[in-house]
Amino acid sequence: MYGPGMMGGGMPVGGLIWMLIIGALVVVPFWRLLPRFGIPSWVSILAIFPLVALILLWVMAFRDKLGGEGRL
């Protein structure tokens, strides 16, 4: 009754692969940048959630104003 990709069919494997690729494209840059701003690298894993990624970008943008090292 339902085909793949419809409500009852679940996610096709291709969609899962694309989600992993997009997740890696978001996490890897954060993984490299966050230690420069004094934030642990493991926090970058949380960047797969869009709101967390936006908050991290704001923190990185205004880190020198918040009392961070201000390198870069």
N, C-alpha and C positions, 0 to 999 in steps of 0.2 A: 504494500500500500504506500509506504514512504520510500523514497529513493535516498541514496546517500547524500548527505548534506542537508536533508530536510529535518524537521523537528524530531522524528522518531529514528532517523538513520544514524545519528552520531556524526562525529567529525571525520571526514576522509583523512587518510594518512598524509596526503599532500598538504592539507591545511595545518596539520601538526608540525610538519617539517618547516613550513613557512613561519609559523609562530616561534619555533626554536631559532631560526635564522634571524628574525627581527629581534628576538630577545638578546641574542649574542651581539647584534649590532648596537644595542643600547647599553648592555652591561660592560662590554670591553672598554669603551672610552671612559666611562665612569670609573672603572677599575684602575685605569692608568692615571686619571686626573685627581681623584679624591685624596690620595696621600699627599699631594702637593699642597693641599689646603688643610692638612692636619686632620683629615677624617679617615678612619680605617677603611681599607679596601673592601672588606666584606659588606659594607653598607651598599655597595654598588649593586648587589644582588636584588636589593629592594627597589632599584630603579626600573624594574620591569613593570611596576605599577606607575601609570602616567602621573598621578598626583605626587607621588614620592619623587619621581624624576624632576618634576617642575620645582618642588621644594629644594631639592639638591642643587639645581641650577641657580636658584636664588641665593642659597647659602654660599655657593662658590663665587657668585658675582659680587656679593657684598661682604666677603670674608674679612677683608682688610678693615672695613668699617665696624665689624663686630669684635675686633680685637685679635684677629688671626695674624699670621706672620706677614701676609701681604706679598708673598713672593710672586713672581711672574711678571 
